[in-house]
Amino acid sequence: MVRLSTDQAVARGHGQEWNRVEVQRKGMSASGGWTIEAAEDLLRSLPGVMSVRVVGRPGGKIDEVHLLTDQSVSPKQTVRNVESALLAQFDLTVDHRKVSVAQTDEERIASRQIPMQLHVESPAPESRFLLLGHTVESERAHRVRVQVSITWNGEQFTGESSGADLPRPRLEALAGATLAAIEGAVKAGAEEDRPSVALSLDGVKTVEAFDRQFVLVAVHALYGREVTSLEGASSVEDSADRSVVMATLQATDRWMRGRV
């Protein structure tokens, strides 16, 4: 680990070295931990990065990192730079699978008159379905009611479902609530001349592979008269509940964005 000053950070990771970067300490907590604002300031100063969005809990774990970059640095190298920077500056480890990189042909906006901490937003709104959170409540007769909240194009949508308080029905209820939230988002933003969209859960299953546990989700997507089978997978880290929601979003996100 390399001790960093407030003006620059030097880190080495995966055999690669990223050179001097401006490190903005604004937003650091008094206890010396990290904040979302400080993490975004740090990542925005990496080579080629134009815009950053960090999803997580200040002082806790990072759930997602979304970056918009120019083409001066490859996406794979950008992911390595993110891992190295967060580890060196905040002693924070982030899974490379939680880092997504989108590239643009536009030149990076850079000027000596513009401070490094300026957040350069992408001109288009976030078009991915992003998880806000979920709740599971016990009901009478050994049943559970679940709610899943997502954001899409800057708006929040919530879906609900219920099932027996058993492992598999519980996961199926979470997947069903996620699909309900996605359908609500699509209906709110659907154009009148577009065919209707419906999502139907085909099944949820947990499997063991590579000494890890994964959740698999299968969905039937109906678009007008077209029926498509979709699949998603997510590794189980903290709990299978969150993993089934992430697998459901993975199964449907790209297909839905092509039709709304």
PyMOL commands that set and color helices and strands:
alter all, ss='L'
color gray80, all
select helices_A, chain A and resi 36-44+75-90+96-98+167-189+240-257
alter helices_A, ss='H'
color red, helices_A
select strands_A, chain A and resi 9-13+16-21+49-56+62-69+99-103+130-139+143-152+155-164+197-209+212-223+226-235
alter strands_A, ss='S'
color yellow, strands_A
deselect
rebuild
show_as cartoon
